[in-house]
């Protein structure tokens, strides 16, 4: 791949069923999404990540798939998908699909056949045990909702493995036929025009499971093959791995050799950095972020981190200590129904920060300033809230709020027939939070977000440069870091507390004689070459251009 478009992308994660209804069914669909592409283009989005769109019984929000070659009828057709891809490309937006191939639904024809007879051609497409596995209650992913990872199937007369829920039997990735079939699935969607895949539960896909062995060894030849096959099909396609693994294991998902190039997944969600962001925000102390940046895993050349604050799942704090997790819970999810699985938070960002505009801006300015490619969850650009009356993760998957009319402009259907209810909380209801009102208001969060995204275009160093923490004494709430690249250098200051501070950095190497602000939270005096007396408002931020060698801003 000669053009690494993903290094300077802005990714927008969409739940199609919750975005825009085009046929008054009460559920969003692909045609509805296509009708709203101008909103994404205006925002500055360059890559659209779609959560599962395939046929599914819907017991796990579409992550239980029954046909990898089709679109769920409620969302549209393959023709609608092709039209969406074309319309997105016309606006400079690529599309990445969720690749959910660790498991299928237990209603998938493959599993229906596999359980029907030991002689089924699909029997070995899944993981079976004739005897009760000694470890069948180990390795569960959803504490309190999942009691075992091996279940007895009466029809098959055998135990089958499921890393997740019992209705999601795991595919047998040691079977060459399974690998060949998923290669065909990926080729199919690439030829339809998508630009790559977000690999769901990547470590579990690679795991070679057998009774009595948990965890099993991982076979990275699967990723090797995917990289080769996808790039052969479409030269600039990408793989984005969901792999919440230990730091030492991270580089193996990106490259086959620690000192070699990126020859596996080009992109990795930064699950190491994300909880440290939230710990720093909770404590109003930059130290967790300083430590995280200074000890960051170095990816093989060409690999890229993907940053996020909130995504389609709960905010996972399992990598924090119990004390650290308690601090984050106390700050952002003090009530039990805001928490999930004892390790996570099932809320959207805006209500987590009390709806405070300055705090929300600070959080996103911070995210966009960190190493990697940023992902934004649909609705966060307008500060949408959640509905904690809904079960589990459904709380933050409510319909997009387009205007203050009936159903928030999401659908013309009877409100009682909506697939998901709209947020009713007074502070975050459609009357107060919607796209139309914010688009008309030059001081709105949406218009600020548009400026943030477009400012990122003026700071290519953040996507592809080298990051360094500025090693000078600073007030505890202040994070100061910089990026350097052939295109230039940029300094980034963020105050994680609500009290104003002044910082003195001193003259930095390679700094221009006349540095200037690129992004600020409010009026400040122009910075001088000495970089002393730099003010930061409470929850303030300043992106300061130190130098530009290519004639840009």
C-alpha positions as CSV (number, residue, x, y, z in Angstrom):
1,X,0.0,0.0,0.0
2,X,1.6,3.2,-1.1
3,X,-1.1,5.7,0.1
4,X,-1.9,5.2,3.8
5,X,-5.2,7.0,3.8
6,X,-6.1,5.6,7.2
7,X,-3.4,7.7,8.9
8,X,-5.3,10.9,8.3
9,X,-8.8,9.6,8.4
10,X,-11.7,10.6,10.7
11,X,-13.9,7.5,11.4
12,X,-17.6,7.7,12.2
13,X,-19.2,4.7,13.8
14,X,-22.9,4.1,12.8
15,X,-25.6,1.8,14.0
16,X,-27.7,1.8,10.8
17,X,-30.9,0.8,12.5
18,X,-30.6,3.9,14.8
19,X,-29.5,6.5,12.2
20,X,-32.3,7.3,9.7
21,X,-35.6,5.5,8.8
22,X,-36.5,6.0,5.1
23,X,-39.6,3.8,4.9
24,X,-41.6,4.6,8.0
25,X,-40.8,1.2,9.5
26,X,-39.5,2.6,12.7
27,X,-36.0,1.3,12.1
28,X,-33.1,3.0,10.4
29,X,-31.9,1.6,7.1
30,X,-29.3,1.9,4.4
31,X,-31.3,4.3,2.2
32,X,-31.9,6.5,5.3
33,X,-28.1,6.5,6.0
34,X,-27.4,7.5,2.4
35,X,-29.8,10.4,2.7
36,X,-27.7,11.8,5.6
37,X,-24.3,11.5,4.0
38,X,-24.1,15.2,3.5
39,X,-24.2,15.7,7.2
40,X,-21.1,13.4,7.6
41,X,-19.3,15.1,4.7
42,X,-19.9,18.5,6.2
43,X,-18.6,17.2,9.6
44,X,-15.4,16.1,7.8
45,X,-15.8,12.3,8.2
46,X,-13.7,10.3,5.7
47,X,-14.5,6.8,6.8
48,X,-17.8,5.3,7.8
49,X,-17.7,2.2,10.1
50,X,-21.0,0.3,10.0
51,X,-22.0,-2.0,12.8
52,X,-23.4,-5.4,11.6
53,X,-25.8,-5.1,8.7
54,X,-26.3,-8.8,7.9
55,X,-29.4,-11.0,8.5
56,X,-29.6,-11.9,12.2
57,X,-32.2,-13.0,14.8
58,X,-31.1,-9.9,16.7
59,X,-30.4,-11.5,20.0
60,X,-27.0,-9.7,20.3
61,X,-27.7,-6.5,18.3
62,X,-26.7,-8.1,15.0
63,X,-23.5,-9.8,16.2
64,X,-25.3,-13.2,15.7
65,X,-25.2,-13.6,12.0
66,X,-27.1,-16.0,9.8
67,X,-25.9,-15.0,6.3
68,X,-22.6,-13.2,5.6
69,X,-23.4,-12.5,1.9
70,X,-26.6,-10.5,2.5
71,X,-28.1,-7.4,4.1
72,X,-30.7,-7.7,6.8
73,X,-34.0,-7.2,5.0
74,X,-35.1,-4.6,7.6
75,X,-32.0,-2.5,6.6
76,X,-32.3,-2.8,2.8
77,X,-30.8,-4.9,0.0
78,X,-27.4,-5.4,-1.7
79,X,-28.5,-2.8,-4.2
80,X,-29.0,-0.3,-1.4
81,X,-25.6,-1.2,-0.1
82,X,-24.0,-0.6,-3.5
83,X,-25.8,2.7,-3.8
84,X,-24.6,3.7,-0.4
85,X,-21.0,2.9,-1.2
86,X,-21.2,4.9,-4.4
87,X,-22.8,7.9,-2.8
88,X,-20.2,7.9,0.0
89,X,-17.3,7.7,-2.4
90,X,-18.7,10.7,-4.3
91,X,-18.3,12.6,-1.0
92,X,-14.8,11.3,-0.2
93,X,-16.1,8.8,2.4
94,X,-14.9,5.2,2.5
95,X,-16.9,2.4,4.2
96,X,-15.6,-0.2,6.6
97,X,-17.8,-3.2,7.7
98,X,-17.8,-5.1,10.9
99,X,-16.4,-8.6,10.3
100,X,-18.0,-10.8,12.9
101,X,-16.5,-14.3,12.2
102,X,-15.4,-15.6,15.6
103,X,-18.9,-17.1,15.7
104,X,-22.2,-17.3,13.9
105,X,-25.8,-17.4,15.1
106,X,-27.0,-20.9,16.1
107,X,-29.7,-20.3,13.4
108,X,-27.1,-20.0,10.7
109,X,-27.6,-22.8,8.1
110,X,-24.0,-23.9,8.7
111,X,-24.7,-24.6,12.4
112,X,-28.2,-26.0,11.7
113,X,-26.5,-28.6,9.4
114,X,-23.6,-29.2,11.7
115,X,-25.8,-30.1,14.7
116,X,-28.0,-32.3,12.6
117,X,-25.5,-35.1,12.0
118,X,-21.9,-36.1,12.7
119,X,-21.7,-36.7,9.0
120,X,-22.7,-33.1,8.1
121,X,-20.2,-31.4,5.8
122,X,-20.4,-28.5,8.2
123,X,-19.8,-30.5,11.4
124,X,-16.2,-29.6,11.6
125,X,-16.9,-25.9,10.9
126,X,-17.6,-25.6,14.7
127,X,-15.8,-26.8,17.8
128,X,-17.3,-29.9,19.5
129,X,-16.5,-32.2,22.3
130,X,-18.0,-35.6,22.9
131,X,-17.3,-35.4,26.6
132,X,-18.0,-32.6,29.0
133,X,-15.0,-30.3,28.9
134,X,-13.3,-29.8,32.3
135,X,-13.1,-26.1,31.8
136,X,-16.6,-25.4,30.5
137,X,-17.2,-22.5,32.9
138,X,-13.9,-20.7,32.3
139,X,-13.2,-17.8,30.0
140,X,-16.7,-16.2,30.0
141,X,-16.9,-12.7,28.5
142,X,-20.1,-11.4,30.1
143,X,-20.1,-11.9,33.9
144,X,-23.6,-12.2,35.3
145,X,-25.1,-12.9,31.8
146,X,-23.0,-15.9,30.7
147,X,-22.3,-18.9,32.9
148,X,-20.3,-21.2,30.6
149,X,-18.3,-21.4,27.3
150,X,-19.3,-24.9,26.5
151,X,-22.9,-26.0,26.1
152,X,-24.6,-29.3,25.5
153,X,-26.6,-29.6,22.3
154,X,-29.2,-32.2,22.5
155,X,-29.7,-32.6,18.8
156,X,-26.0,-32.9,18.1
157,X,-25.4,-35.1,21.1
158,X,-22.2,-33.2,21.9
159,X,-20.8,-30.1,23.6
160,X,-20.1,-27.0,21.5
161,X,-17.8,-24.1,22.2
162,X,-19.0,-20.5,22.4
163,X,-16.7,-17.8,23.7
164,X,-19.7,-15.4,23.9
165,X,-23.4,-16.3,24.4
166,X,-24.7,-19.9,23.9
167,X,-26.6,-18.8,20.8
168,X,-23.3,-17.8,19.2
169,X,-21.3,-21.0,18.5
170,X,-17.7,-20.4,17.6
171,X,-16.4,-21.3,14.2
172,X,-13.5,-23.7,14.0
173,X,-10.6,-21.7,12.6
174,X,-8.3,-24.6,12.4
175,X,-10.5,-25.9,9.6
176,X,-9.2,-24.8,6.1
177,X,-12.8,-24.8,4.7
178,X,-13.8,-22.2,7.2
179,X,-10.8,-20.0,6.3
180,X,-11.5,-20.3,2.6
181,X,-15.2,-19.4,3.1
182,X,-14.5,-16.3,5.1
183,X,-11.9,-15.3,2.4
184,X,-14.8,-15.5,-0.1
185,X,-17.0,-13.4,2.2
186,X,-14.4,-10.7,2.5
187,X,-13.7,-10.7,-1.3
188,X,-17.5,-10.4,-1.9
189,X,-17.8,-7.2,0.1
190,X,-14.6,-5.7,-1.2
191,X,-15.8,-6.2,-4.7
192,X,-19.0,-4.4,-3.7
193,X,-16.9,-1.4,-2.8
194,X,-16.1,-1.4,0.9
195,X,-12.6,-0.3,2.0
196,X,-12.0,-2.9,4.7
197,X,-13.1,-4.5,7.9
198,X,-13.2,-3.9,11.6
199,X,-12.3,-7.4,12.9
200,X,-14.6,-8.2,15.8
201,X,-13.0,-10.1,18.7
202,X,-9.8,-10.6,16.8
203,X,-7.9,-12.5,19.5
204,X,-10.7,-15.1,19.8
205,X,-10.7,-15.6,16.0
206,X,-7.1,-16.6,16.1
207,X,-7.5,-18.8,19.2
208,X,-7.3,-22.6,18.5
209,X,-9.8,-24.0,21.0
210,X,-9.9,-27.5,22.2
211,X,-11.5,-29.1,25.3
212,X,-9.5,-28.6,28.5
213,X,-7.3,-25.9,26.9
214,X,-8.2,-22.3,27.7
215,X,-6.9,-20.1,26.3
216,X,-5.7,-22.0,23.3
217,X,-2.7,-21.0,21.2
218,X,-3.2,-18.3,18.6
219,X,-2.7,-18.9,14.9
220,X,-1.5,-15.6,13.3
221,X,-1.4,-17.2,9.8
222,X,-5.1,-16.2,9.7
223,X,-4.3,-12.5,9.8
224,X,-1.4,-13.1,7.4
225,X,-3.8,-14.6,4.9
226,X,-6.4,-11.9,5.4
227,X,-3.9,-9.1,4.8
228,X,-2.6,-10.8,1.6
229,X,-6.1,-11.6,0.3
230,X,-7.7,-8.2,1.1
231,X,-4.8,-6.3,-0.5
232,X,-4.8,-8.5,-3.5
233,X,-8.5,-7.7,-3.9
234,X,-8.3,-4.0,-3.2
235,X,-4.8,-2.5,-2.8
236,X,-5.7,0.2,-0.2
237,X,-8.1,-1.9,1.9
238,X,-7.6,-2.0,5.6
239,X,-8.0,-4.3,8.6
240,X,-8.9,-2.7,11.9
241,X,-8.5,-5.1,14.8
242,X,-10.5,-5.1,18.0
243,X,-7.9,-6.7,20.3
244,X,-7.9,-5.8,23.9
245,X,-4.7,-7.6,24.7
246,X,-1.6,-7.2,26.9
247,X,1.0,-4.6,25.6
248,X,3.5,-7.2,24.7
249,X,1.0,-9.0,22.4
250,X,-0.2,-5.9,20.5
251,X,2.6,-5.7,17.9
252,X,1.9,-9.2,16.7
253,X,-1.5,-8.2,15.4
254,X,0.1,-5.5,13.2
255,X,3.3,-7.2,12.0
256,X,4.9,-10.7,11.8
257,X,8.2,-9.3,13.1
258,X,8.8,-6.7,15.9
259,X,11.4,-4.9,13.8
260,X,9.6,-5.4,10.5
261,X,6.9,-3.6,8.5
262,X,3.1,-3.7,9.1
263,X,2.1,-6.9,7.2
264,X,-1.0,-7.8,9.2
265,X,-3.7,-5.4,10.4
266,X,-3.0,-1.8,9.6
267,X,-5.1,-0.5,12.5
268,X,-5.5,-1.3,16.2
269,X,-7.9,0.2,18.7
270,X,-5.9,1.7,21.5
271,X,-7.4,-0.2,24.4
272,X,-4.2,0.6,26.4
273,X,-4.6,4.4,26.2
274,X,-8.4,4.7,26.4
275,X,-8.8,3.8,30.1
276,X,-5.9,6.1,31.0
277,X,-7.7,8.9,29.3
278,X,-10.7,8.4,31.5
279,X,-8.6,8.0,34.6
280,X,-6.9,11.3,33.9
281,X,-10.2,13.0,33.3
282,X,-11.6,11.5,36.5
283,X,-8.7,12.6,38.6
284,X,-8.1,15.8,36.8
285,X,-4.5,14.8,36.7
286,X,-2.4,14.3,33.5
287,X,-0.1,11.7,35.1
288,X,-1.9,8.6,33.8
289,X,-1.7,10.0,30.3
290,X,1.9,11.0,30.6
291,X,2.8,7.5,31.8
292,X,0.7,6.0,29.0
293,X,2.3,8.1,26.2
294,X,5.8,7.6,27.5
295,X,5.4,3.8,27.7
296,X,3.3,3.4,24.6
297,X,3.8,0.3,22.5
298,X,5.6,1.0,19.3
299,X,3.7,-0.5,16.4
300,X,5.5,-2.0,13.3
301,X,6.1,0.7,10.7
302,X,2.9,1.5,8.8
303,X,0.7,0.4,11.7
304,X,-1.7,2.9,13.2
305,X,-3.5,3.3,16.5
306,X,-7.2,4.2,16.5
307,X,-8.3,6.4,19.4
308,X,-11.8,6.6,20.9
309,X,-13.5,7.9,24.0
310,X,-16.8,6.0,23.6
311,X,-17.8,3.3,21.1
312,X,-20.5,0.8,20.4
313,X,-19.7,-1.2,23.6
314,X,-19.5,-0.3,27.2
315,X,-16.5,1.8,28.3
316,X,-14.1,-1.0,29.4
317,X,-12.1,-0.2,32.5
318,X,-10.8,-3.8,33.1
319,X,-7.2,-2.7,32.6
320,X,-7.3,-0.3,35.5
321,X,-6.8,-1.3,39.1
322,X,-9.8,-1.6,41.4
323,X,-8.9,1.7,43.0
324,X,-8.5,3.4,39.7
325,X,-11.7,1.9,38.4
326,X,-13.5,3.2,41.5
327,X,-12.3,6.7,40.8
328,X,-13.6,6.6,37.3
329,X,-16.9,5.1,38.4
330,X,-17.3,7.8,41.1
331,X,-16.7,10.6,38.6
332,X,-18.7,9.4,35.6
333,X,-21.0,6.4,36.6
334,X,-21.7,6.7,40.4
335,X,-25.0,4.8,40.1
336,X,-25.1,1.0,39.8
337,X,-27.3,1.0,36.7
338,X,-24.7,3.1,34.9
339,X,-22.2,0.3,35.2
340,X,-22.0,-3.0,33.3
341,X,-20.3,-6.3,34.0
342,X,-18.5,-4.8,37.0
343,X,-15.9,-3.4,34.7
344,X,-17.5,-0.9,32.4
345,X,-19.8,2.1,31.9
346,X,-22.9,2.1,29.7
347,X,-23.2,5.8,29.1
348,X,-22.6,8.3,26.4
349,X,-19.9,10.9,26.8
350,X,-22.0,14.1,27.2
351,X,-24.0,13.0,30.2
352,X,-20.9,11.4,31.7
353,X,-19.4,14.9,31.7
354,X,-22.6,16.5,33.1
355,X,-23.5,18.1,29.8
356,X,-20.8,20.7,30.4
357,X,-19.9,22.1,27.1
358,X,-16.3,23.1,28.1
359,X,-15.6,19.7,29.5
360,X,-17.0,17.9,26.4
361,X,-14.8,20.1,24.1
362,X,-11.8,19.4,26.2
363,X,-12.3,15.7,26.1
364,X,-12.6,15.6,22.3
365,X,-9.8,18.0,21.7
366,X,-7.7,15.7,23.9
367,X,-8.7,12.6,22.0
368,X,-8.0,14.2,18.6
369,X,-4.6,15.3,19.8
370,X,-3.4,11.8,20.7
371,X,-1.4,9.5,18.5
372,X,-3.6,7.7,15.9
373,X,-6.8,8.0,13.9
374,X,-9.9,9.2,15.8
375,X,-13.2,7.4,15.9
376,X,-16.4,9.2,16.8
377,X,-19.7,7.5,17.7
378,X,-22.8,8.7,15.9
379,X,-24.6,11.4,17.8
380,X,-21.6,12.4,19.9
381,X,-21.0,15.4,17.6
382,X,-24.2,16.9,19.0
383,X,-23.8,15.7,22.6
384,X,-26.5,13.0,22.6
385,X,-27.5,11.3,25.9
386,X,-28.4,7.8,26.8
387,X,-31.5,5.9,28.1
388,X,-30.6,3.9,31.1
389,X,-34.0,2.3,31.2
390,X,-32.9,0.2,28.3
391,X,-31.0,-3.1,28.9
392,X,-27.2,-3.2,28.8
393,X,-25.6,-1.7,25.8
394,X,-28.9,-0.7,24.3
395,X,-28.8,2.4,26.6
396,X,-26.4,4.2,24.2
397,X,-27.8,2.9,20.9
398,X,-30.9,5.2,20.7
399,X,-32.0,6.9,17.5
400,X,-30.1,9.8,16.0
401,X,-31.7,13.2,16.8
402,X,-32.0,15.2,13.6
403,X,-34.6,17.8,14.6
404,X,-37.1,18.7,17.3
405,X,-40.1,17.4,15.4
406,X,-41.9,14.0,15.8
407,X,-39.4,11.2,16.6
408,X,-36.6,13.7,16.3
409,X,-36.6,13.5,12.5
410,X,-35.4,9.9,12.7
411,X,-38.7,8.3,11.5
412,X,-42.3,9.2,10.5
413,X,-43.6,6.0,12.1
414,X,-45.8,5.8,15.1
415,X,-43.6,6.4,18.1
416,X,-44.8,3.1,19.6
417,X,-43.4,1.2,16.7
418,X,-39.9,2.5,16.8
419,X,-37.3,-0.2,17.1
420,X,-35.7,1.8,19.9
421,X,-37.1,4.7,21.9
422,X,-35.7,8.2,21.6
423,X,-33.9,9.7,24.6
424,X,-36.5,11.3,26.9
425,X,-34.2,12.9,29.5
426,X,-35.1,16.6,29.5
427,X,-31.5,17.8,29.1
428,X,-30.8,15.5,26.2
429,X,-34.2,15.1,24.5
430,X,-34.7,16.2,20.9
431,X,-36.1,19.6,21.9
432,X,-32.7,20.5,23.3
433,X,-30.2,18.3,21.3
434,X,-30.6,17.9,17.6
435,X,-28.7,18.4,14.3
436,X,-30.9,21.0,12.7
437,X,-30.8,23.5,15.6
438,X,-27.0,23.1,16.1
439,X,-26.3,23.4,12.4
440,X,-28.1,26.8,12.4
441,X,-26.2,27.9,15.6
442,X,-22.6,29.0,14.8
443,X,-21.7,28.5,18.5
444,X,-23.1,25.0,18.8
445,X,-21.2,21.8,19.7
446,X,-21.8,20.5,16.2
447,X,-20.2,23.6,14.6
448,X,-17.3,23.3,17.1
449,X,-16.9,19.7,16.1
450,X,-16.7,20.5,12.4
451,X,-14.0,23.0,13.2
452,X,-12.1,20.4,15.3
453,X,-12.2,17.9,12.4
454,X,-11.1,20.5,9.9
455,X,-8.3,21.7,12.2
456,X,-7.0,18.2,12.4
457,X,-6.5,18.4,8.6
458,X,-4.1,21.3,9.3
459,X,-2.1,19.1,11.7
460,X,-1.0,16.0,9.7
461,X,1.7,15.4,12.3
462,X,-0.9,14.0,14.7
463,X,-1.7,11.2,12.2
464,X,1.8,10.3,11.1
465,X,4.4,12.1,13.2
466,X,6.4,11.1,16.3
467,X,4.8,11.9,19.7
468,X,6.8,13.2,22.7
469,X,5.7,14.3,26.1
470,X,7.2,17.8,26.9
471,X,9.5,17.0,29.8
472,X,9.2,20.2,31.9
473,X,7.6,20.8,35.3
474,X,3.9,21.5,34.8
475,X,0.8,21.9,37.0
476,X,-0.6,18.4,37.6
477,X,-3.8,18.9,35.4
478,X,-1.8,19.9,32.3
479,X,-0.7,17.5,29.6
480,X,1.8,19.0,27.2
481,X,3.0,16.9,24.2
482,X,4.2,17.5,20.7
483,X,4.3,15.8,17.3
484,X,7.2,16.1,14.9
485,X,7.1,15.0,11.2
486,X,8.7,16.1,7.9
487,X,5.8,18.4,7.4
488,X,6.4,20.3,10.7
489,X,5.9,20.4,14.4
490,X,2.9,21.0,16.7
491,X,2.6,21.6,20.4
492,X,-0.6,20.5,22.2
493,X,-1.7,21.7,25.7
494,X,-4.7,20.4,27.6
495,X,-5.9,21.4,31.1
496,X,-7.8,18.5,32.7
497,X,-9.2,20.6,35.6
498,X,-11.7,23.4,35.7
499,X,-9.3,26.0,37.2
500,X,-7.2,28.3,35.0
501,X,-3.4,27.8,35.0
502,X,-0.3,29.3,33.4
503,X,2.5,27.2,32.1
504,X,6.1,28.0,31.1
505,X,7.7,25.6,28.7
506,X,10.8,27.5,27.6
507,X,12.1,27.5,24.0
508,X,11.6,24.2,22.4
509,X,14.0,22.8,19.8
510,X,13.0,23.4,16.2
511,X,10.4,25.9,17.3
512,X,9.6,28.7,14.9
513,X,10.3,32.3,15.9
514,X,6.6,33.0,15.6
515,X,4.5,30.1,16.8
516,X,0.8,30.5,16.6
517,X,-2.4,28.9,17.8
518,X,-4.3,26.5,15.5
519,X,-7.1,25.4,17.9
520,X,-8.1,27.1,21.2
521,X,-11.0,27.0,23.6
522,X,-11.2,30.8,23.9
523,X,-9.2,34.0,23.5
524,X,-5.5,33.9,24.5
525,X,-2.5,36.2,23.9
526,X,-0.4,35.0,21.0
527,X,2.3,32.6,22.1
528,X,5.9,33.8,21.9
529,X,9.0,31.9,20.8
530,X,10.0,31.5,24.4
531,X,6.7,29.7,25.1
532,X,6.4,31.2,28.6
533,X,3.3,32.6,30.3
534,X,1.0,30.4,28.3
535,X,-2.4,30.6,29.8
536,X,-5.0,27.8,29.8
537,X,-8.6,28.4,30.9
538,X,-10.3,25.8,33.1
539,X,-10.8,22.7,30.8
540,X,-8.8,24.7,28.3
541,X,-6.8,23.5,25.3
542,X,-4.3,25.1,22.9
543,X,-2.9,23.5,19.7
544,X,0.2,25.6,18.9
545,X,1.9,25.4,15.5
546,X,5.7,25.4,16.1
547,X,6.8,25.2,12.5
548,X,5.6,24.0,9.1
549,X,8.1,23.0,6.4
550,X,5.8,22.3,3.5
551,X,4.1,25.7,3.2
552,X,0.9,24.7,5.0
553,X,-0.8,26.3,7.9
